[in-house]
């Protein structure tokens, strides 16, 4: 399912991300379960994909939804955090590899205490 854009000029990075991810239109249409014509319409801002298909697209292209929808210029959240906090890539990779919710909460509390000027 897709939705017609009211504003045909609404930008997106669907085509750019698909090409950079080296995924052809047929593969993407198979992944989303839509016709190739739908992919072309998404990429030309004629229609917007459903929320589940947007999630599949951002996962396949390995970019954030905000980047995909042209909301910001950060390909992923690590890139944003790096710029906002000035943390080096090695530490960011370590932090992003943490998947235990308790550890994530402790890291967030640490950042809030030591970096009060930053809002996360």
C-alpha positions as CSV (number, residue, x, y, z in Angstrom):
1,X,0.0,0.0,0.0
2,X,1.2,3.5,-0.7
3,X,-0.2,7.0,-0.4
4,X,-0.4,9.9,-2.9
5,X,1.7,12.9,-1.9
6,X,-0.3,16.1,-1.6
7,X,2.9,18.0,-2.2
8,X,4.6,16.5,-5.3
9,X,7.8,18.4,-4.5
10,X,8.4,16.5,-1.2
11,X,12.0,15.4,-1.4
12,X,13.3,11.9,-0.6
13,X,16.5,10.0,-1.1
14,X,14.9,6.7,-2.2
15,X,16.7,6.4,-5.5
16,X,20.0,7.7,-4.3
17,X,20.1,5.3,-1.4
18,X,19.0,2.3,-3.5
19,X,21.7,3.0,-6.1
20,X,24.4,3.5,-3.4
21,X,23.3,0.2,-1.8
22,X,23.7,-1.4,-5.2
23,X,20.1,-2.7,-5.2
24,X,18.2,-2.9,-8.4
25,X,14.5,-2.0,-8.8
26,X,13.4,-5.6,-9.2
27,X,15.2,-6.7,-6.0
28,X,13.7,-3.8,-4.1
29,X,10.2,-4.5,-5.4
30,X,10.5,-8.2,-4.4
31,X,11.7,-7.1,-0.9
32,X,8.8,-4.8,-0.5
33,X,6.2,-7.0,-2.2
34,X,5.2,-4.2,-4.6
35,X,5.4,-3.8,-8.4
36,X,8.5,-2.2,-10.0
37,X,6.2,0.7,-11.1
38,X,5.6,1.4,-7.4
39,X,9.4,1.8,-6.7
40,X,9.6,4.3,-9.6
41,X,6.7,6.2,-8.1
42,X,8.3,6.3,-4.7
43,X,11.6,7.5,-6.2
44,X,9.9,10.3,-8.2
45,X,7.9,11.5,-5.2
46,X,4.6,10.5,-6.8
47,X,3.6,8.2,-3.9
48,X,4.9,7.5,-0.4
49,X,5.5,3.9,0.8
50,X,3.6,2.5,3.7
51,X,5.3,2.7,7.1
52,X,6.4,-1.0,7.1
53,X,7.9,-0.5,3.6
54,X,9.8,2.6,4.8
55,X,11.3,0.5,7.6
56,X,12.3,-2.2,5.1
57,X,13.8,0.4,2.8
58,X,15.9,2.1,5.5
59,X,17.1,-1.3,6.7
60,X,18.0,-2.5,3.2
61,X,19.8,0.8,2.4
62,X,21.5,0.9,5.9
63,X,20.5,4.6,6.5
64,X,18.3,6.3,9.1
65,X,14.7,7.0,8.2
66,X,15.4,10.7,8.7
67,X,18.1,10.6,6.1
68,X,16.0,8.5,3.7
69,X,13.1,11.0,4.0
70,X,15.4,14.0,3.6
71,X,14.6,15.2,7.1
72,X,18.3,15.6,8.0
73,X,21.7,14.9,6.4
74,X,23.0,12.3,8.8
75,X,23.1,8.8,7.2
76,X,22.8,7.2,10.6
77,X,22.6,8.0,14.3
78,X,26.3,7.3,14.9
79,X,27.2,10.1,12.5
80,X,24.8,12.5,14.3
81,X,26.1,11.6,17.8
82,X,29.7,12.0,16.6
83,X,29.0,15.5,15.4
84,X,26.8,16.5,18.3
85,X,29.1,15.2,21.1
86,X,32.4,15.1,19.4
87,X,32.9,11.4,20.4
88,X,35.4,9.5,18.3
89,X,34.3,6.6,16.0
90,X,35.8,3.8,18.1
91,X,33.8,4.9,21.2
92,X,30.6,5.3,19.2
93,X,31.0,1.8,17.8
94,X,31.4,0.4,21.3
95,X,28.3,2.3,22.5
96,X,26.2,1.3,19.6
97,X,27.1,-2.4,20.1
98,X,25.6,-2.4,23.5
99,X,22.2,-4.0,23.2
100,X,21.3,-4.5,26.9
101,X,18.7,-1.9,27.9
102,X,20.1,-1.6,31.4
103,X,23.5,-0.7,30.0
104,X,22.0,1.8,27.6
105,X,20.1,3.5,30.4
106,X,23.3,3.7,32.5
107,X,25.2,5.2,29.5
108,X,22.5,7.8,29.0
109,X,22.5,8.7,32.7
110,X,26.3,9.1,32.5
111,X,26.1,11.4,29.5
112,X,23.3,13.5,31.1
113,X,25.4,13.9,34.3
114,X,28.7,14.8,32.5
115,X,27.4,16.6,29.5
116,X,24.5,18.7,30.9
117,X,24.7,21.1,28.0
118,X,23.7,18.4,25.5
119,X,20.0,17.3,25.2
120,X,19.6,13.7,24.1
